[in-house]
Amino acid sequence: MEKLSSLRLPWPVDWAGLFGAERPLILEIGFGYGAFLMHLARQNPSANVVGIEIANQCLDAAERAVVRQRLSNIRIIHSTAETALHHLFVPASLSQVHINFPDPWFKTRHSHRRLLQRDTLDAIVSRLLPGGELYLATDIIEYAEMSAELLAATPGLDNQLGSAWVNQMPGRVVTKYEGRAQREGRACYYFAYRRNEMTAPDVPVIREEVMTHIVFQTPLTLDEMLTPFERQEYKRDDMVVNLVAGYRGQRVLLFEVYIKEPTLEQHVALVLTRREQPDEFTLKLGMLGYPRVTPGLQWALKLLGEWLVSLHPDARIVNHTVGHHLTG
Ligand SMILES: C[S@@+](CC[C@H](N)C(=O)[O-])C[C@H]1O[C@@H](n2cnc3c(N)ncnc32)[C@H](O)[C@@H]1O
């Protein structure tokens, strides 16, 4: 089975093309070992079922199960929920979203990393079709209470149950975490919501930016630019750029850069090469790994370019293709 990753797929994905058929699209977020995902695919043979996970052993186990069970209507994708919802799916494209037992270590100090929070829920509402369904299950009472409050304050969703949650959901396949909760005698809390006709939050698809580079002139050599380099961290709004380290190649400098954006984290290489024109250099994205050109990546390139130019009073930027909104 082909390994799929949100970093390698086009943004957004042509799901009908990927599955080879235009069919209703069902998403499970954080499927774990995949029992529920396989069940979804078997129960909905005329739907395309997408499972996303971040844990490698879960991805491998689910991929093996898909092959073993010969399920052709599943695609398993290495992705965070945040990346998938913002980059892979267009608004009003999902007929169901399932989240089973997210965030098992529910603590207030982890709240900013919690899967279900306002931004993720807004993205889910945006991606659901009118009439589309959201199902959530948890075995943590605090998580249930927090979710009930968040969901009740979401005008784009209608509760399908007579109460905030129910403790039984007949017909469900029991997931690993659900089974553990049942064996240990803990209650489970199930939610079922439906997307109504109210306007969805405006959550645009984040597409890839154009390729980026900076050309600059400086009388300095590669070594003279590398020597003063020190690790640098920059923060702006909810973006973080870490210029981690610089390395000398035979004819290039390579800078290791970590970029954290709300929907994506990337560890990339920016490469500085000498041009044919005297004293001219190009700083651009290296092709190590599978980097994607995002606003955060453009900002990282701009920060490093400006730092390199700041090293000498006669240095100056000759031209660049860094996004115009970042050049101020
Ligand atoms: C507690 S486990 C539940 C697994 C499974 N759904 C079950 O009920 O047994 C939570 C799962 O969500 C995954 N996960 C955590 N954060 C995630 C995120 N931001 N995006 C996608 N998956 C995530 C974890 O790797 C883990 O497999």
The ligand as an SDF file (V2000), in Angstrom:
LIG
                    3D

 27 29  0  0  0  0  0  0  0  0999 V2000
   -5.8270    7.9590   22.8740 C   0  0  0  0  0  0  0  0  0  0  0  0
   -5.4490    7.5000   21.2660 S   0  0  0  0  0  0  0  0  0  0  0  0
   -6.9910    6.8770   20.6470 C   0  0  0  0  0  0  0  0  0  0  0  0
   -6.7920    5.9560   19.5100 C   0  0  0  0  0  0  0  0  0  0  0  0
   -8.0750    5.3710   18.9170 C   0  0  0  0  0  0  0  0  0  0  0  0
   -8.9100    6.3920   18.3100 N   0  0  0  0  0  0  0  0  0  0  0  0
   -8.8330    4.6080   19.9790 C   0  0  0  0  0  0  0  0  0  0  0  0
   -9.9570    5.0350   20.3150 O   0  0  0  0  0  0  0  0  0  0  0  0
   -8.3280    3.5830   20.4300 O   0  0  0  0  0  0  0  0  0  0  0  0
   -5.3060    9.0780   20.4210 C   0  0  0  0  0  0  0  0  0  0  0  0
   -4.7120    8.9390   19.0350 C   0  0  0  0  0  0  0  0  0  0  0  0
   -4.7380   10.1980   18.3850 O   0  0  0  0  0  0  0  0  0  0  0  0
   -3.4870   10.4110   17.7310 C   0  0  0  0  0  0  0  0  0  0  0  0
   -3.2870   11.8580   17.6870 N   0  0  0  0  0  0  0  0  0  0  0  0
   -2.9330   12.6620   18.7160 C   0  0  0  0  0  0  0  0  0  0  0  0
   -2.8720   13.9450   18.3140 N   0  0  0  0  0  0  0  0  0  0  0  0
   -3.1990   13.9520   17.0040 C   0  0  0  0  0  0  0  0  0  0  0  0
   -3.3060   14.9720   16.0170 C   0  0  0  0  0  0  0  0  0  0  0  0
   -3.0500   16.2440   16.3210 N   0  0  0  0  0  0  0  0  0  0  0  0
   -3.6670   14.6290   14.7750 N   0  0  0  0  0  0  0  0  0  0  0  0
   -3.9150   13.3220   14.4580 C   0  0  0  0  0  0  0  0  0  0  0  0
   -3.8350   12.3060   15.3490 N   0  0  0  0  0  0  0  0  0  0  0  0
   -3.4780   12.6170   16.5970 C   0  0  0  0  0  0  0  0  0  0  0  0
   -2.4700    9.6520   18.5710 C   0  0  0  0  0  0  0  0  0  0  0  0
   -1.3360    9.2610   17.8260 O   0  0  0  0  0  0  0  0  0  0  0  0
   -3.2760    8.4610   19.0580 C   0  0  0  0  0  0  0  0  0  0  0  0
   -3.1580    7.3390   18.2080 O   0  0  0  0  0  0  0  0  0  0  0  0
  1  2  1  0
  2  3  1  0
  2 10  1  0
  3  4  1  0
  4  5  1  0
  5  6  1  0
  5  7  1  0
  7  8  2  0
  7  9  1  0
 10 11  1  0
 11 12  1  0
 11 26  1  0
 12 13  1  0
 13 14  1  0
 13 24  1  0
 14 15  1  0
 14 23  1  0
 15 16  2  0
 16 17  1  0
 17 18  1  0
 17 23  2  0
 18 19  1  0
 18 20  2  0
 20 21  1  0
 21 22  2  0
 22 23  1  0
 24 25  1  0
 24 26  1  0
 26 27  1  0
M  CHG  2   2   1   9  -1
M  END
$$$$
